[in-house]
Amino acid sequence: MKQQVKQKCFRYGGAHYPYELHIGGVKRLNLRIRSDGSIRLSVPWATSQRQIDAFLTRCGEKIADAVARIQANKSVQKPELSA
């Protein structure tokens, strides 16, 4: 079966976090926070929005910490190497 992809957003700690929701093709809920700070959530077909919201709420602190860490690493400029 083909996956369905939706752009969604959830709120945690006063901040909004956009994420890609991939529906189908997996047996369990899978959360991926990519190196660019983007968030991908893959869920089975039969997963309700209530289950998705509860999962994101449980993982909210982990997501917020990871995104903050990635943004902090981006803001630190790497020194240029001289030859």
Backbone as JSON, one array per atom type, in Angstrom:
{
  "sequence": "MKQQVKQKCFRYGGAHYPYELHIGGVKRLNLRIRSDGSIRLSVPWATSQRQIDAFLTRCGEKIADAVARIQANKSVQKPELSA",
  "N": [[0.83, -1.19, 0.0], [0.32, 2.29, -0.5], [1.97, 5.02, 1.08], [0.59, 7.69, 2.99], [1.19, 11.12, 3.18], [1.34, 13.86, 5.35], [1.51, 17.29, 6.28], [1.94, 18.5, 9.45], [1.47, 20.08, 12.69], [2.53, 20.45, 16.04], [2.12, 21.48, 19.45], [4.26, 22.26, 22.11], [5.28, 23.16, 25.27], [4.85, 25.88, 24.77], [5.97, 26.31, 22.3], [5.85, 25.81, 18.75], [6.0, 22.96, 16.73], [6.62, 21.87, 13.62], [5.83, 18.95, 11.71], [6.3, 16.03, 9.63], [3.85, 13.78, 8.81], [3.66, 10.45, 8.26], [1.58, 8.07, 7.06], [0.87, 4.72, 7.32], [2.52, 1.68, 6.23], [4.15, 0.97, 8.35], [4.49, -0.81, 11.51], [4.56, 0.13, 14.07], [4.59, 3.22, 15.99], [6.88, 5.54, 14.83], [9.36, 7.82, 15.52], [11.37, 10.31, 14.14], [14.01, 12.51, 14.35], [15.58, 14.58, 12.37], [18.93, 15.5, 11.23], [18.81, 18.11, 10.4], [16.93, 19.2, 11.99], [14.3, 18.79, 11.35], [11.2, 17.02, 11.75], [9.9, 13.76, 11.64], [7.17, 11.63, 11.69], [6.09, 8.39, 11.65], [3.3, 6.32, 11.27], [1.06, 3.51, 11.86], [-1.69, 2.54, 9.66], [-4.17, 2.39, 11.1], [-4.03, 4.21, 13.2], [-5.24, 6.62, 15.41], [-5.89, 10.21, 15.53], [-5.93, 11.05, 18.13], [-4.28, 9.15, 19.42], [-1.88, 9.77, 18.14], [-1.47, 12.43, 19.02], [-1.21, 11.97, 21.79], [1.13, 10.42, 21.84], [3.02, 12.27, 20.8], [2.89, 14.17, 22.83], [3.92, 12.71, 25.0], [6.52, 12.41, 24.06], [7.36, 14.99, 23.88], [9.24, 16.53, 25.43], [11.66, 15.31, 24.78], [11.72, 15.83, 22.01], [11.76, 18.66, 21.99], [14.2, 19.17, 23.32], [16.04, 17.93, 21.55], [15.66, 19.39, 19.15], [16.36, 21.95, 20.01], [19.05, 21.52, 20.66], [20.1, 20.9, 18.14], [19.61, 23.33, 16.8], [21.24, 25.0, 18.33], [23.74, 23.97, 17.72], [23.85, 24.65, 15.04], [23.99, 27.41, 15.2], [26.46, 27.88, 16.26], [29.38, 28.83, 14.87], [31.68, 27.19, 12.83], [35.19, 27.29, 13.09], [37.3, 28.54, 10.51], [39.64, 26.61, 8.73], [43.03, 27.2, 8.3], [45.53, 26.98, 5.83]],
  "CA": [[0.0, 0.0, 0.0], [1.02, 3.56, -0.6], [1.94, 5.86, 2.28], [-0.02, 9.0, 2.91], [2.06, 12.07, 3.86], [0.67, 15.11, 5.69], [2.28, 18.25, 7.06], [1.18, 18.81, 10.67], [2.19, 20.88, 13.67], [2.06, 20.25, 17.4], [2.61, 22.5, 20.39], [4.8, 21.75, 23.37], [6.01, 24.17, 26.03], [4.69, 27.19, 24.18], [6.59, 26.36, 20.97], [5.2, 25.0, 17.71], [6.94, 22.08, 16.04], [6.04, 21.24, 12.43], [6.33, 17.59, 11.45], [5.73, 15.24, 8.53], [3.14, 12.59, 9.28], [3.6, 9.39, 7.24], [0.58, 7.11, 7.51], [0.95, 3.43, 6.64], [3.83, 1.11, 5.93], [4.88, 0.6, 9.57], [3.67, -1.49, 12.51], [4.61, 0.89, 15.33], [4.86, 4.64, 15.82], [8.32, 5.81, 14.72], [9.69, 9.24, 15.54], [12.72, 10.6, 13.68], [14.4, 13.91, 14.35], [16.69, 14.6, 11.42], [20.06, 16.37, 11.59], [18.47, 19.51, 10.11], [15.93, 19.61, 12.97], [12.95, 18.44, 10.91], [10.62, 15.9, 12.5], [9.09, 12.83, 10.85], [6.46, 10.64, 12.48], [5.45, 7.35, 10.85], [2.3, 5.61, 12.08], [0.25, 2.53, 11.13], [-2.94, 3.05, 9.09], [-5.29, 2.46, 12.04], [-3.7, 5.09, 14.32], [-6.11, 7.79, 15.49], [-5.23, 11.47, 15.84], [-5.79, 11.08, 19.59], [-3.08, 8.37, 19.74], [-0.74, 10.54, 17.66], [-1.29, 13.55, 19.94], [-0.71, 11.44, 23.07], [2.51, 10.03, 21.61], [3.82, 13.48, 20.7], [2.94, 14.78, 24.17], [4.88, 11.92, 25.79], [7.86, 12.62, 23.52], [7.54, 16.42, 23.7], [10.49, 17.02, 26.02], [12.74, 14.76, 23.95], [11.71, 16.56, 20.75], [12.19, 20.04, 22.26], [15.64, 19.13, 23.61], [16.8, 17.59, 20.33], [15.58, 20.51, 18.2], [17.16, 23.04, 20.6], [20.46, 21.14, 20.53], [20.44, 21.04, 16.72], [19.65, 24.76, 16.49], [22.41, 25.56, 18.99], [24.9, 23.54, 16.93], [23.84, 25.42, 13.8], [24.35, 28.8, 15.46], [27.9, 27.94, 16.55], [30.1, 28.78, 13.61], [32.91, 26.42, 12.86], [36.31, 28.12, 12.64], [37.89, 28.15, 9.22], [40.97, 26.04, 8.81], [43.97, 27.86, 7.39], [46.56, 26.06, 5.35]],
  "C": [[0.87, 1.25, 0.0], [0.89, 4.34, 0.71], [1.25, 7.17, 1.98], [0.84, 9.95, 3.73], [1.29, 13.37, 4.09], [1.64, 15.99, 6.46], [1.41, 18.66, 8.25], [2.05, 19.66, 11.58], [1.65, 20.52, 15.05], [2.74, 21.26, 18.31], [3.09, 21.83, 21.66], [5.59, 22.87, 24.03], [5.95, 25.56, 25.41], [5.31, 27.34, 22.8], [5.81, 25.46, 20.02], [6.27, 24.22, 16.96], [6.24, 21.46, 14.82], [6.64, 19.84, 12.24], [5.64, 17.0, 10.24], [5.09, 14.01, 9.14], [3.02, 11.62, 8.12], [2.67, 8.31, 7.77], [0.69, 5.85, 6.65], [2.38, 2.97, 6.43], [4.66, 0.74, 7.13], [3.92, -0.09, 10.54], [3.59, -0.73, 13.83], [4.82, 2.36, 15.01], [6.36, 4.87, 15.85], [8.53, 7.31, 14.63], [11.14, 9.41, 15.11], [12.92, 12.11, 13.73], [15.67, 13.97, 13.52], [17.76, 15.6, 11.85], [19.79, 17.83, 11.26], [17.38, 20.04, 11.05], [14.5, 19.31, 12.55], [12.51, 17.15, 11.61], [9.76, 15.07, 11.56], [8.48, 11.82, 11.8], [5.77, 9.68, 11.53], [4.53, 6.55, 11.75], [1.59, 4.56, 11.23], [-1.06, 3.17, 10.64], [-4.01, 3.29, 10.14], [-5.05, 3.39, 13.22], [-4.59, 6.33, 14.29], [-5.3, 9.05, 15.8], [-5.02, 11.6, 17.34], [-4.54, 10.31, 20.03], [-1.82, 9.12, 19.3], [-0.44, 11.69, 18.61], [-0.72, 13.1, 21.28], [0.76, 11.04, 22.95], [3.42, 11.25, 21.55], [3.94, 14.2, 22.04], [3.94, 14.04, 25.05], [6.31, 12.18, 25.35], [8.22, 14.11, 23.41], [8.85, 16.96, 24.24], [11.69, 16.55, 25.2], [12.86, 15.54, 22.64], [12.26, 17.97, 20.96], [13.69, 20.09, 22.53], [16.47, 18.88, 22.36], [16.81, 18.76, 19.34], [16.42, 21.68, 18.72], [18.65, 22.76, 20.44], [20.93, 21.3, 19.09], [20.55, 22.51, 16.34], [20.87, 25.42, 17.12], [23.68, 25.19, 18.22], [24.99, 24.31, 15.61], [24.33, 26.84, 14.04], [25.82, 28.96, 15.81], [28.63, 27.8, 15.22], [31.39, 28.02, 13.79], [34.06, 27.31, 12.39], [36.87, 27.6, 11.32], [39.31, 27.64, 9.44], [41.88, 26.78, 7.83], [45.08, 26.88, 7.04], [47.95, 26.55, 5.65]]
}
